[in-house]
């Protein structure tokens, strides 16, 4: 036979189980809302910092474009004569280099023509052995005519005396 069923116990157990299930399904939005509000507050703080930084950048870029760039342009315009002078000096140095190279070549040629060894050769060749090898004075003079003296450069073509005064003015204005 079956044991008697206690309906009162079952009813009590069903009510407790239902209450437990009800607590599982009950949603309180207060804990979730607090976390969301804190997160939103942090995002708003970061946005304020970003707007502040953007405002600083905007102010700095305005300052750069309105004040600093014209000042740099004015300095560059003031230094333009100095840049031109530097270009002239570069041309002058190149001309001096070419002139010195030509002079060195001429010195080497003259050195080989008038060296002691060459003089001995000319003296020995001046003796006539059986009428061969004797040169006349005109022929000896013509041997030295192949030496040419290179043209010298003129510094005033490259250096302007007035530009030295203007460079002083530029240096004073740069300070």
Secondary structure, 3 states (H helix, E strand, C coil): CCCCCCHHHHHHHHHHHHHHHHHHHCCCHHHHHHHHHHHHHHHHHHHHHHHHHHHHHHHHHHHHHHHHHHHHHHHHHHHHHHHHHHHHHHHHHHHHHHHHHHHHHHHHHHHHHHCHHHHHHHHHHHCCECCECCCCHHHHHHHHCCCCCCCCCCHHHCCCHHHHHHHHHHHHHHC
